[in-house]
Amino acid sequence: MNNPKLAVILSFVAITGVLSVWLLWLFGSMELAVVSLDTFVGVIVAVILGWQIVNALELQGKMREIEQRQDSMLDIIRGLSDNVQNAIKLSQNLQSGVNGIDANMYILYGQFVEAFVFYHAALCQAIMADQPNLHNRIEQLGLVCKQIVNPPIVDFSSLRKQLDLDSQYIKKSEAYRKYLSTSYEQIMGCFWDKMHSFGLQ
């Protein structure tokens, strides 16, 4: 109970009630009681009803306080959710950049199929992160595809799995539907033609 004055008053009423019952019992046994037990029971019932009303009012105040805390907790959760979404997008941006750097490393070594797979992964991550430079990523992919003249050095089956996973996501994206589909399909067609010419599928 938050109100100390109310606690003191209610404690006083309870002590008075107990003393009254004891006095009624004592005077009732001596037949000196002016107030009957029925009257006393009525007073006790009135006190109990008053107590219930006070508890109901206090409970209503607590319910308001809980609702306010719930609202503030929901605001905190919404803020955390926004922060998590921003962190995920940042992570996807970084991953896109890392994949682009890896692709550049493969280009330096003349491994254009591997570079293509990493540029493809960079495009997928850029789409996930809603990057504005998707046209740059698709151009990089097309340029690397044109430079492929040798089969990959690493096992193509692992590269194929990565390509398939990323391609599924890219084709489900809104960016693909809006403006990437034509150029993306042309580039992928060119890539698969070259892989078939190497005897890879």
DRENMIRO-318035 format. One line per 4 residues: number of its first residue (from 0); their letters; for each residue x negated, y, z of N, C-alpha, C, O. Coordinates in steps of 0.02 Angstrom, whole numbers, plus 32768, in hexadecimal, padded with zeros to 4 digits. Atoms other than C-alpha are relative to their C-alpha. Layout:
BEGIN
NUM> a> X:Y:Z:X:Y:Z:X:Y:Z:X:Y:Z  ... .
***
This chain:
BEGIN
0> mnnp> 7FD5:7FC5:8000:8000:8000:8000:7FD3:803D:8000:7FA4:8041:8027  802B:7FC6:8008:7FB6:80A7:7FCD:8012:8039:802F:7FE7:8064:803B  7FEA:7FC8:7FD7:801C:811C:803F:7FF9:7FED:804A:8022:7FC6:8063  800A:8012:7FB9:7FDA:8112:80F4:8039:8019:802D:804A:7FF9:805E .
4> klav> 7FC8:7FE7:7FD7:806A:817E:8138:803B:7FD1:7FFD:805B:7FC4:8030  7FC9:802F:8008:80EA:8105:80F2:7FF2:7FC0:8028:801F:7FA4:8046  8013:803D:7FDB:808B:8073:8140:800B:800C:804B:8023:7FDF:806E  7FF6:7FF0:7FB9:808E:80C9:81EA:804A:8001:8012:805F:7FE7:8045 .
8> ilsf> 7FB7:7FFB:7FF3:8148:80EF:81DD:801F:7FBB:8000:8047:7FAB:802D  7FE3:8043:8003:8173:803D:81A9:7FE9:7FD5:803B:8010:7FAD:8054  8018:8025:7FC6:8106:7FF5:8233:8027:8015:803F:8039:7FEC:8068  7FDA:7FE6:7FC7:815F:8066:82B1:8047:7FE4:7FFF:8061:7FD0:8034 .
12> vait> 7FBC:801C:8005:8209:802C:8270:8000:7FB7:8014:802E:7FA0:8036  8003:8047:7FEF:81D3:7F76:827F:7FF8:7FF6:804B:8018:7FCB:8068  800A:8006:7FB8:8196:7F8D:8331:803F:8014:8025:8052:7FF3:8056  7FC2:7FEB:7FE1:8234:7FEC:835E:8035:7FC9:7FFB:805B:7FBD:802A .
16> gvls> 7FD0:8036:800A:829C:7F5F:8315:7FF5:7FC6:802F:8024:7FAB:804C  8011:8038:7FD3:8241:7EDA:8378:8012:8013:8048:802E:7FEA:806C  7FEF:7FEA:7FBB:8253:7F40:8419:804B:8002:800A:8064:7FF0:803F  7FB7:7FFD:7FFB:830C:7F5C:83F4:801E:7FBB:8009:804A:7FB0:8032 .
20> vwll> 7FE7:8045:7FF9:832A:7EA2:83DB:7FF2:7FE6:8046:801D:7FC7:8065  8012:8018:7FBD:82CF:7E7C:847C:802C:8020:8035:8045:7FFE:8062  7FD6:7FDD:7FD0:8331:7F02:84DC:8049:7FE9:7FFB:806A:7FE0:802E  7FBC:8019:8007:83D7:7EC7:8493:8007:7FBB:801F:8038:7FAB:8040 .
24> wlfg> 7FFD:8043:7FE2:83AF:7E17:84C4:7FFF:8005:804C:8025:7FE3:806E  8005:7FF8:7FB7:837E:7E50:8573:8041:801C:801D:805B:8002:804D  7FC2:7FE2:7FE6:8416:7EC1:858B:803D:7FD5:7FF1:806C:7FD4:8018  7FCA:802D:8011:8487:7E45:8533:8007:7FC9:8034:803F:7FB3:8044 .
28> smel> 7FFD:8035:7FCD:8459:7DC2:85B4:8019:801D:8042:8033:7FF8:806C  7FE8:7FE1:7FC3:8481:7E41:863E:8044:8022:7FF6:805F:803F:8025  7FC0:7FE3:8013:851F:7E7C:85E7:8002:804B:800A:8035:8067:801D  8003:7FB7:7FFC:84E5:7F31:85E8:7FFC:8020:7FBA:7FF7:805D:7FB5 .
32> avvs> 800B:7FE6:8043:84D7:7F43:852B:803A:8029:7FE8:8074:8013:7FEA  7FCD:7FD5:801D:8535:7FD4:84E0:8004:7FF3:7FB5:803A:7FF3:7F98  8003:800E:8047:84FB:7FAD:842F:8001:7FB4:7FF8:7FDA:7F91:8018  7FFA:8048:8009:852E:7F02:83F4:7FCB:7FE7:7FD0:7FAA:800E:7FAD .
36> ldtf> 8030:801F:802D:84C1:7E89:8395:8013:800C:7FB7:7FE8:8011:7F8C  7FE8:7FF3:8045:852E:7EA6:82FA:7FE8:8043:7FE8:7FD3:804A:7FAE  8017:7FBD:8012:8501:7F5E:82FA:7FB5:7FFF:7FF1:7F9D:801D:7FC1  8048:8004:8009:844B:7F36:830D:7FEE:7FDD:7FBE:7FC2:7FF3:7F99 .
40> vgvi> 800C:8024:803E:8450:7EB9:827D:800E:802F:7FC5:7FE9:802D:7F93  7FF1:7FD0:8035:84A0:7F41:8210:7FC7:8031:7FF6:7FB5:8041:7FBE  8039:7FD1:8004:8413:7FB9:823B:7FC4:7FDE:7FE0:7FA2:7FFB:7FB6  8039:8025:801B:8390:7F34:8214:8009:7FF5:7FB4:7FDA:7FFB:7F8D .
44> vavi> 7FF3:800A:8047:83E4:7F0E:816D:7FF5:8041:7FDA:7FD9:8041:7FA3  800B:7FC0:8021:83E4:7FC8:8143:7FB5:800F:7FF9:7F9F:8027:7FC6  8048:7FF5:8002:832A:7FD2:816F:7FE1:7FD4:7FCA:7FB5:7FEA:7FA4  801C:802E:8032:8305:7F39:8103:8011:8018:7FBA:7FE7:8016:7F8D .
48> lgwq> 7FED:7FE6:8042:8366:7F83:8071:7FD6:803E:7FEE:7FC1:8046:7FB5  802B:7FC6:800B:8306:8025:8085:7FB9:7FEB:7FED:7F9A:8008:7FC1  8043:801B:800F:8265:7FC3:8086:7FFD:7FE6:7FB8:7FCB:7FF2:7F96  7FFE:801A:8044:8298:7F6C:7FE4:8001:8039:7FCC:7FE1:8034:7F97 .
52> ivna> 7FFE:7FC7:802E:82BF:8013:7F92:7FBB:8020:7FFA:7FA4:8031:7FC3  8044:7FE3:8000:8214:8058:7FC5:7FD1:7FD3:7FD8:7FA9:7FEB:7FB0  802A:802F:8026:81C1:7FBA:7F81:800E:8004:7FB5:7FE0:8001:7F8C  7FEE:7FFB:8047:8221:7FC9:7EDD:7FE2:803F:7FE1:7FC8:803D:7FA9 .
56> lelq> 801C:7FC1:801A:81EA:807E:7EC8:7FB4:7FF9:7FF9:7F97:8010:7FC8  8049:8009:8003:8136:8050:7EF0:7FED:7FD1:7FC7:7FBC:7FDC:7FA4  800C:8030:8037:813F:7FBD:7E76:8007:8023:7FBC:7FE1:8015:7F8E  7FF5:7FDB:803E:8181:8031:7DEF:7FC2:802C:7FF1:7FAC:8031:7FB8 .
60> gkmr> 803C:7FD7:8009:80ED:80A5:7E0B:7FC4:7FD5:7FEA:7F9D:7FE9:7FC0  8036:802D:8012:8075:8012:7E01:8007:7FE9:7FB7:7FD5:7FE2:7F94  7FF4:8015:8045:80C6:7FD9:7D5E:7FEB:8037:7FCF:7FCE:8028:7F9B  8016:7FC8:802B:80AA:8086:7D13:7FB4:8003:7FFC:7F97:800D:7FC7 .
64> eieq> 8049:7FFF:7FFE:7FF5:8080:7D4A:7FE3:7FC7:7FD6:7FB1:7FD1:7FB3  8017:8039:8028:7FDF:7FD3:7CFC:8008:800E:7FB6:7FDC:7FFE:7F8E  7FF5:7FF0:8046:802B:800F:7C59:7FCD:8032:7FE6:7FB4:802C:7FAE  8032:7FCF:8014:7FB5:80A3:7C56:7FBB:7FDF:7FF7:7F96:7FEE:7FC9 .
68> rqds> 8040:8024:8006:7F21:802F:7C75:7FFF:7FD4:7FC2:7FCC:7FCE:7FA1  7FFC:8029:803C:7F5E:7FBB:7BEB:7FF4:802B:7FC2:7FCF:8017:7F95  800A:7FD4:8039:7F66:804D:7B72:7FB7:8014:7FF9:7F9C:8015:7FC2  8047:7FED:8004:7EB6:8083:7B9F:7FD5:7FC5:7FEB:7FA4:7FCE:7FC7 .
72> mldi> 8025:803C:8014:7E78:7FD0:7B8D:8009:7FF3:7FB5:7FDA:7FE0:7F93  7FF5:8009:8048:7EC9:7FC5:7AE0:7FD7:8032:7FD8:7FBD:8021:7FA3  8029:7FCE:8022:7E71:8067:7AAF:7FB7:7FEA:7FFF:7F95:7FF1:7FCD  8046:8018:7FFC:7DCB:801D:7AEA:7FF6:7FC7:7FD0:7FC3:7FC4:7FAD .
76> irgl> 8006:8039:802D:7DEB:7F7C:7A8A:8000:8017:7FB7:7FDA:7FFD:7F8F  8000:7FE6:8045:7E16:7FDE:79EC:7FBC:801F:7FEF:7FA1:8016:7FB9  8042:7FE2:800B:7D75:8041:7A00:7FCA:7FCC:7FF6:7F9F:7FD2:7FCB  8031:8035:8007:7D10:7FA2:7A18:8008:7FDD:7FBD:7FD7:7FCB:7F9C .
80> sdnv> 7FF3:8020:8040:7D63:7F54:7980:7FE3:8029:7FC7:7FC4:800E:7F99  801D:7FD4:8033:7D32:7FEB:7917:7FB4:7FFC:8001:7F95:7FFA:7FCC  8049:8005:7FFB:7C80:7FE0:7959:7FE7:7FBE:7FE4:7FB3:7FBC:7FC3  8014:8042:801B:7C78:7F26:792F:8003:8001:7FB4:7FD6:7FE8:7F93 .
84> qnai> 7FFA:7FFC:8049:7CB7:7F48:787F:7FC6:8029:7FE2:7FAB:8016:7FAE  8038:7FD8:8018:7C34:7FD0:786A:7FBE:7FDA:8004:7F94:7FDF:7FD7  803D:8028:7FF8:7BAC:7F5B:78AB:7FFC:7FCA:7FCA:7FC7:7FBD:7FAF  8000:8034:8034:7BE2:7ED3:7832:7FEE:801F:7FBC:7FC7:8002:7F97 .
88> klsq> 8010:7FDF:803F:7BDD:7F4D:77A0:7FB6:8014:7FFD:7F96:800E:7FC8  8048:7FEE:7FFE:7B31:7F8A:77D6:7FD6:7FC2:7FF4:7FA5:7FC4:7FCE  8024:803E:800A:7AF5:7ED6:77DF:8002:7FEA:7FB7:7FD0:7FD4:7F9B  7FF9:8013:8046:7B39:7EB3:7731:7FD8:802F:7FD3:7FBB:8018:7FA1 .
92> nlqs> 802A:7FD1:8026:7AE5:7F51:76EF:7FB7:7FED:8004:7F93:7FEC:7FD2  8046:8014:7FF6:7A40:7F1A:773A:7FF1:7FC0:7FDA:7FBC:7FBA:7FBA  800B:8040:8023:7A54:7E6A:76F5:7FFD:800B:7FB4:7FD5:7FEB:7F92  8002:7FF0:8047:7A78:7EB1:7649:7FBC:801D:7FED:7F9F:800B:7FB9 .
96> gvng> 8042:7FE3:800D:79D9:7F18:7653:7FC9:7FCD:8003:7F9B:7FCD:7FDA  8033:8034:7FF9:7973:7E83:768E:8001:7FD2:7FC3:7FCC:7FC0:7FA9  7FFB:802B:803B:79B5:7E17:7600:7FE4:8023:7FC2:7FC3:8003:7F98  801C:7FDA:8037:7988:7EA2:7585:7FB4:8000:8002:7F93:7FFB:7FCE .
100> idan> 804A:8001:7FF8:78D6:7EA8:75CB:7FE5:7FBC:7FEE:7FB2:7FB7:7FCC  8016:8044:8012:78C7:7DEB:75BE:8002:7FF6:7FB5:7FD4:7FD7:7F98  7FFB:8006:8049:7902:7DF4:7509:7FC5:8024:7FDF:7FA9:800A:7FAF  8039:7FDB:801C:787C:7E77:74E5:7FBF:7FD9:8008:7F94:7FDA:7FDC .
104> myil> 803C:802A:7FF5:77F8:7E04:7530:7FFD:7FC8:7FCC:7FC8:7FBA:7FB0  7FFF:8035:8032:782E:7D77:74BD:7FF1:801B:7FBB:7FD0:7FF9:7F93  800F:7FE1:8041:7827:7DED:7428:7FB5:800A:7FF8:7F99:7FFF:7FC3  8048:7FF6:8003:7772:7E16:7453:7FDB:7FBF:7FEF:7FA7:7FC1:7FCF .
108> ygqf> 801F:8041:800D:774A:7D5C:744A:801A:7FE0:7FC0:8007:7FA8:7FAF  7FE6:8019:803E:77AA:7D46:73A8:8035:7FCA:8007:8043:7FA5:7FD8  7FCC:8033:7FF3:7830:7CD8:73F7:8044:8022:7FFA:8062:8036:802C  7FC5:7FD8:800C:78C7:7D29:73A7:8042:7FDD:8013:8073:7FFE:8023 .
112> veaf> 7FC4:8024:7FEB:7946:7C9F:73CC:800B:800A:804B:8043:8018:8061  7FFB:7FF5:7FB8:7921:7CAD:7485:8012:8049:8010:803A:8056:803D  7FEF:7FB9:7FF7:7926:7D6B:7477:8049:800C:7FF1:806B:8033:8014  7FB9:7FF9:8012:79D0:7D5D:7422:802C:7FE9:803A:805E:800B:804A .
116> vfyh> 7FD7:801A:7FC8:7A14:7CF4:74B3:8000:8031:803A:8033:803B:805A  8003:7FD0:7FC8:79D7:7D73:7533:8023:8042:7FEF:8042:8060:801B  7FD9:7FC5:8013:7A1D:7E07:74D0:804B:7FF2:8003:8073:801D:8015  7FBA:8015:7FFD:7AC0:7DA7:74C4:8018:8002:8049:804F:8019:8058 .
120> aalc> 7FEF:7FFE:7FB8:7ABF:7D91:7583:8003:8049:8018:802E:805A:8042  7FFF:7FB9:7FED:7A97:7E4B:7595:8041:8021:7FE9:805D:804B:800D  7FC0:7FE6:8019:7B2F:7E74:7529:8039:7FEA:802D:8065:8011:803E  7FCB:801B:7FD4:7B9D:7E04:7595:8001:8025:8043:8036:8039:805A .
124> qaim> 8004:7FDC:7FC0:7B60:7E56:7636:8015:8049:7FF8:8034:8065:8025  7FEC:7FBA:800C:7B77:7F02:75EA:804C:8006:7FFB:8069:8037:8012  7FB7:8000:8004:7C2C:7ED7:75C1:801E:7FF8:8045:804E:801A:8055  7FE6:800A:7FBB:7C48:7E99:7673:7FFB:8040:8029:8026:804E:8052 .
128> adqp> 800B:7FC4:7FD9:7C02:7F3B:76B7:8021:803E:7FE1:8018:8075:7FFB  7FDF:7FC8:8023:7C69:7FA8:7640:7FCE:8036:7FEB:7FDB:8072:7FF2  8033:7FD0:8017:7BCB:7FF9:75FA:8019:8024:7FC2:803B:8007:7F98  7FEB:7FDA:803B:7BE8:8082:757B:7FD5:7FF3:7FC2:7FEA:8004:7F8B .
132> nlhn> 802E:8008:8039:7B54:804E:750C:8005:7FBB:7FE0:7FD2:7F9E:7FCE  7FF8:8043:801D:7B9E:7FAC:74C8:7FEB:7FFF:7FB6:7FD4:7FCB:7F9E  8015:7FFE:8047:7B7C:7FE4:7415:7FB4:7FF7:7FFB:7F9D:7FD6:7FCC  8048:8009:8001:7AC2:7FED:743E:7FEE:7FB6:800A:7FC2:7F9B:7FE9 .
136> rieq> 800D:8047:7FF2:7AC7:7F3C:7484:8011:7FD6:7FC3:7FEB:7FA8:7FB2  7FED:8028:803A:7B21:7EF7:73EB:7FD0:800D:7FC6:7FC2:7FDF:7F9F  8032:7FF2:8034:7AA5:7F50:7377:7FBF:7FDB:800E:7FA1:7FBF:7FE0  803C:8026:7FED:7A13:7F03:73D7:8009:7FB6:7FED:7FDB:7F97:7FD2 .
140> lglv> 7FF2:8046:800F:7A65:7E59:73C3:7FFB:7FF4:7FB4:7FDE:7FC2:7F9E  8003:8007:8049:7A78:7E73:7306:7FB9:8005:7FE6:7FA6:7FDF:7FB9  8046:7FF8:8017:79C4:7EAE:72F0:7FD7:7FC2:8010:7FAF:7FAC:7FE6  8026:803C:7FED:797F:7E18:734D:8014:7FC6:7FD5:7FEB:7F9D:7FC1 .
144> ckqi> 7FE8:8037:8029:79EC:7DA1:72EA:7FDF:8002:7FBB:7FCE:7FCE:7F9F  8020:7FFA:8042:79A2:7DE5:7247:7FB7:7FEB:8002:7F9C:7FD7:7FCE  8047:8011:7FFB:78F2:7DC3:7288:7FF4:7FB6:800C:7FBA:7FA0:800C  8009:8048:7FF3:7911:7D0B:72AD:7FE9:7FDD:7FC0:800C:7FDC:7F8E .
148> vnpp> 801A:8026:8039:78A3:7CA6:7238:7FE7:7FBB:8016:7FDB:7F90:7FEB  801A:8040:7FE7:7868:7C17:72A8:8031:7FE4:8034:8055:8009:8054  7FD5:801E:7FCD:78C6:7B9A:7316:7FE6:8012:8046:7FAD:8027:804E  8016:7FF0:7FBC:78BF:7BB3:73D3:7FC9:7FD1:8018:7FC5:7F97:8002 .
152> ivdf> 8035:8029:7FE3:782B:7B74:7436:801D:7FD6:8039:800C:7F9B:8041  7FE1:8024:7FC8:7893:7B44:74CF:803A:7FD5:7FE7:8050:7FDD:7FAE  7FC9:802D:8011:791B:7ABF:74CF:803F:8029:7FEF:8056:8052:8017  7FC7:7FD8:8017:79AE:7B04:746B:8040:7FF0:8026:806C:801A:802A .
156> sslr> 7FC2:8012:7FDD:7A32:7AA6:74D0:800D:802E:803C:8046:8040:8049  7FF6:7FD3:7FC6:7A15:7B13:756A:8011:8047:7FE8:803A:8069:8006  7FEF:7FBF:801C:7A18:7BB0:74FE:8048:8000:7FE7:806C:8032:7FEE  7FBC:8007:801B:7AB8:7B72:74AC:8034:8006:8038:8068:8027:8030 .
160> kqld> 7FD0:7FFC:7FC7:7B0E:7B5C:7556:8009:8049:8016:8041:805F:8022  7FFD:7FBA:7FEB:7AE2:7C0F:7586:8027:802A:7FCD:8050:8054:7FE0  7FDD:7FDC:8035:7B1E:7C51:74DF:804B:7FF3:8003:8074:8021:7FFD  7FB9:8012:7FFE:7BC3:7BF2:74ED:8024:8021:803B:805B:803B:8034 .
164> ldsq> 7FE1:7FE1:7FC5:7BE5:7C30:759E:800A:804B:7FF6:8040:8066:8003  7FFB:7FB7:800A:7BBF:7CE5:7573:8032:8011:7FC9:8057:8042:7FCF  7FD3:7FF4:8038:7C1F:7CDA:74D0:8049:7FFB:8015:8073:8022:7FFF  7FBB:8007:7FE8:7CBC:7C9D:7528:8016:803F:8025:804E:8057:801B .
168> yikk> 7FEE:7FC3:7FDC:7CB8:7D33:759C:8008:803B:7FD1:8037:8062:7FD6  7FFE:7FC7:802E:7C93:7DAE:7511:8041:7FFF:7FD8:8061:8034:7FCF  7FC4:8004:802A:7D25:7D6F:74A7:8040:800C:8028:8074:801B:800A  7FC6:7FF2:7FD6:7D9D:7D82:753A:8004:8049:8015:8036:8060:8030 .
172> seay> 8003:7FBB:7FE6:7D68:7E35:755C:8029:8030:7FD6:8038:8024:7F9B  7FDB:7FCB:8022:7DC9:7ED1:752F:7FD4:8023:7FCC:7FED:8037:7F97  802E:7FE0:802F:7D2F:7F1B:74DB:7FFC:7FD9:7FBF:7FF8:7FF6:7F89  8001:802A:803C:7D2A:7E88:7464:803F:800C:7FD6:803B:8014:7F99 .
176> rkyl> 7FC1:7FF7:8024:7DE1:7E9D:7437:8005:8045:7FE0:8020:804C:7FA9  7FF8:7FBB:8018:7DD3:7F59:7421:7FD1:8011:7FC6:7FE6:802C:7F93  802E:7FE7:8033:7D35:7F73:73BC:7FC3:7FD4:7FF3:7F9D:7FE4:7FC5  803C:8028:800B:7CB0:7EEA:73C9:800B:7FC3:7FD4:7FDA:7FA6:7FBB .
180> stsy> 7FF3:8041:801E:7D05:7E57:7375:7FE0:7FF8:7FBB:7FC1:7FC5:7FAD  8019:8007:8044:7CD4:7E78:72C0:7FB4:7FF9:7FFE:7F99:7FCA:7FE3  804A:8002:8001:7C1C:7EA0:72DB:7FE6:7FC4:8027:7FB4:7FA6:8013  8016:8039:7FD8:7C0B:7E1B:7362:8006:7FBF:7FD8:7FD7:7F97:7FD8 .
184> eqim> 7FF6:803D:8026:7C53:7D92:72F3:7FD0:7FFC:7FC4:7FB9:7FC5:7FB3  8031:8000:8036:7BE3:7DC6:7261:7FBB:7FEB:8018:7F99:7FC2:7FF9  8042:800F:7FE5:7B48:7DBF:72CD:7FFD:7FB6:8015:7FCB:7F94:8007  8001:8046:7FE9:7B78:7D17:731A:8002:7FD1:7FC3:7FE3:7F9C:7FC5 .
188> gcfw> 8000:8029:803D:7B9E:7CD2:726C:7FBA:7FFB:7FE3:7FA5:7FC5:7FCF  8045:7FFF:8019:7AF0:7D07:7232:7FD3:7FD4:802B:7FA9:7FAE:8012  8029:8027:7FD1:7AA2:7CB9:72CE:800B:7FB5:7FF5:7FDB:7F8F:7FF1  7FF2:8048:8006:7AFA:7C11:72B9:7FEB:7FE6:7FBB:7FD7:7FAC:7FB5 .
192> dkmh> 801A:8015:8041:7ACF:7C0C:7200:7FB5:7FF0:8004:7F9E:7FBF:7FE8  8049:800B:7FF9:7A17:7C1C:722E:7FF2:7FC2:802A:7FC4:7F9D:801C  800B:803C:7FD7:7A27:7B97:72B6:800E:7FC1:7FD8:7FEB:7F8F:7FE0  7FF2:803B:802B:7A76:7B1F:7239:7FC7:7FF4:7FCF:7FB8:7FBB:7FBE .
196> sfgl> 8038:8009:8030:79E7:7B41:71C0:7FC4:7FE0:8022:7F9A:7FC2:8001  8036:8020:7FDB:7971:7B08:724B:8014:7FB9:8017:7FEC:7F96:8035  7FE8:8042:7FEB:79DA:7A6C:7267:8019:7FFF:8047:801D:7FCA:8066  7FE7:7FFB:7FBB:7A1D:7AAA:730E:804A:800F:8000:8063:8033:7FD5 .
200> q> 7FB8:7FF2:7FFB:7AD2:7AAB:7344:8013:800C:8048:804D:8018:8056 .
***
